[in-house]
Amino acid sequence: MWVPLVRLSFPRKLVQSSRNNLNQFRFINWFSSCSISDDDDVCATNTKKSTQEIYGGGIVCGFKWASKSADVDSVTTDITNTNRNRLVADSETLEVVNKLNSCKTKPNSAFLLFCKLKEDGFRHNVLTYCALVRILCYWCLDRKLDSLFLELIKGSGDVGFGLKDLLEAMEEEVEVSPSIVRGFDALVKSLVNLNMFDDAIDVLFHTRRRGFVQHIFTINYLMNRLIECGELGAALSIYKQLKGIGLVPNDYTYAIVIKGFCMEGRLEEAGEVFEEMELAGVAPSVFAYTAYIEGLCNKGRSDVGCQVLQYCKRENILLDAYAYKAVIRGFCDEMKFDEAESLFLDMEKQGMVPDSCIYSAMIGGYCKNYNLLKALALHNDMVSKGIKTNCVIVGFILQCLCKIGMASEAVDQFVEFKSMGIYLDEVTYNIAVDALCRLSRVEEASELLEEMKLKNMSLDIMHYTTLIKGYCLLGKVVDASNILEEMHEKGLKPDIITYNVLAAGFARNGLVSQVLDLLVYMEAQGLRPESVTHSMVIENLCIGGKVKEAKAFLNNLVDKSEETYTALVRGYCEANKTRKAYELISKLAKHGTINKGACFKVLSNLCMEGDNVRAILLFQRMFALNVEPKTIMYSKLIASLCQAGEVQKARQFFDSSVERGFTPDAVDYTVMINSYCRENSLREAHDLFHDMKKRGIQPDIITYTVLLDGFSKRNIRRVRSPLDARGNREEMADASTILWTEMKQLGIQPDAICYTVLVDRHCKADNLRDAIALFDVMIERGLKPDTVTYTALLSGCCKRGDVDRAVTLVNEMSSRGIQPDAYTLSVLQHGILKAKKVQFRN
């Protein structure tokens, strides 16, 4: 890592008093006048004492002198050695040092003088630098020290001496002026700021070998920067070595080590540092806890991070919003939105105001999970509190809209955000360009790029690639190729993604020869087509109706891979050749290779075509290879079996899937319950409903509507009351009434479909009064009845012989813009005929 400095030494001789050589004496005595004592009041100028008395065994301007006899000439020779620039002491240098020393009580003046002399052409050397460093250190002018060292390090080739020379001069000065240790701190920080870590470590350990250690703050600064640059090993090495010589780490030192361990995912070792702090009697700082929490959350352990957060809360350790943000973001990344929302609310209870970063984390999480309603509600809450939105949050919302197939809404939102004066960056513009291209509004997308140019925004490869994709989707491959040429003209070199998009566009439009030519051109540009490139070509050839060519392309590849075979599977599915896709993926499974994404594609097609036998076999192959299907794959097969009327098979698959760890949601349960109700197996439907609630899955309005509809067709009197907390009381009651009451208690508001089911139920039970009452409530709540609702009520009226009310309902339908269908009119006609027959008989 670092290599210790080879110390540059020089002969150390006695300075013998010599009254016969006054010039030499004055020269050495002048050195004494340059030495600033720590109290800055004493300037040793006593020329009456012998030189040995003044300097014997002491330090003169940073140079140690031996106390044995020696020739003065040898000292002079050392000082004036032309190979040692830092020891050159010509008259001009002496004059400059003397001037600097005269400003020792005015450090700013000394600094300005130093700079002015440099501007005037004076070439500073190690003596003048050392003189200024002493003054700045004494007055604790750290910023000026930083400036001085940064300039020196950057221009080390122009000053005529090396950093090592200044380092040694400063080391020699320590015994006379201890404050100069501050200079070593500044030097280390300057080296660290320039990312010269090896040199900084050299200085650190070089001074340690001279018997003094730099300030813990400096060591912390070095360790922190090392960790931020991924050099955890070097930081820990410094930490261990300095502890070995008796250095006492402070709370920030420990926090830095914790941060380093967390960044590398060494969470157990990070936890052990807390134990080490406890033994040392050092209380962990807020920074230490925050670093640990953030590390846990970044490594997918947000639950533990939340526990640490709650511990700090109990112990009255006041963590700031940053710690909460780390846990909330972690929960969102792990798709644990309930936990994130709970912590978000707890944060507000603590009196902390969530900032835009916390809102951004939650909105981004909801958008990644395609929960747009939650994301928009949270965004409205943020804006209502006066917190300004930003381009990152806007980008999340627009991207989510595009991914759920609402490209038109994404464009509208983009225009609205732009009109609000919100700064939208290049990424946000690119999302809008992509949305326009999806809508085949490529010309508008092109205009948007021109708008970016007028705003002096930088168009990069990403923007041009998006436009190329848009033209390809429209089949305008010539225009797409022209955009590629424009990129070259503007000095933008297309990357592999750009070529992949264009190759896919050619393939989608059935241009096989152009695809092959483009791949050759790519290689000529130094970009070798990758497996992704080949996969995109294969899949898009199938989409373009060139299935045989896609297979031939795959067969001719030298480097076939799982990815390219998977692409052909997806291509077969896109071309509605599900049987071929199933056969290929089965063949791949026999070789121990199966892709989860491709399986989902094949399964979707099989379920769509009602081929449930092969769908189940596909699941079994996945299980055999220990490939866990996606949750949605379970749901698709359950729904497909129920739709085919194979409820028993669906229930067997449902139960076995739960045993494997599958967690069904409200939709899965509702699909199963609906199937039982359709088969009039209401007991099984009722039992499944209770199982759903036992698992903590809240039934929604659709679940209740399905059950109400089922029980309206068959009035089951003997049921276990879901409202009985003890669960051991049987009561004779109408199941529909119980469900209706339960809905009210849970605050679940019926929708138009639910009201229609209830109206129909009352009409069929010859309870027209309650049916009309429900219909009126429905209207009062602002829900719009449809043809089915009116037909159900109309049928009830006709059944009771109230033809006039039935005719009034038909007229009301027309006035509301709801046209009666054939069934409605036939019900009315049947009712009128029935009434006439009754009248005729009477």
Helices and strands as residue ranges (DSSP letters): H 22-34, H 51-55, E 59-60, E 63-64, H 72-79, G 85-87, H 91-102, H 107-119, H 126-138, H 142-154, H 163-173, G 178-180, H 181-193, H 197-209, H 216-228, H 232-244, H 251-263, H 267-280, H 286-298, H 302-314, H 321-333, H 337-349, H 356-368, H 372-384, H 391-403, H 407-419, H 426-438, H 442-454, H 461-473, H 477-489, H 496-508, H 512-524, H 531-543, H 547-556, H 562-574, H 578-590, H 596-608, H 612-624, H 631-643, H 647-659, H 666-678, H 682-694, H 701-713, E 718-720, E 730-732, H 735-746, H 752-764, H 768-780, H 787-799, H 803-815, H 822-841
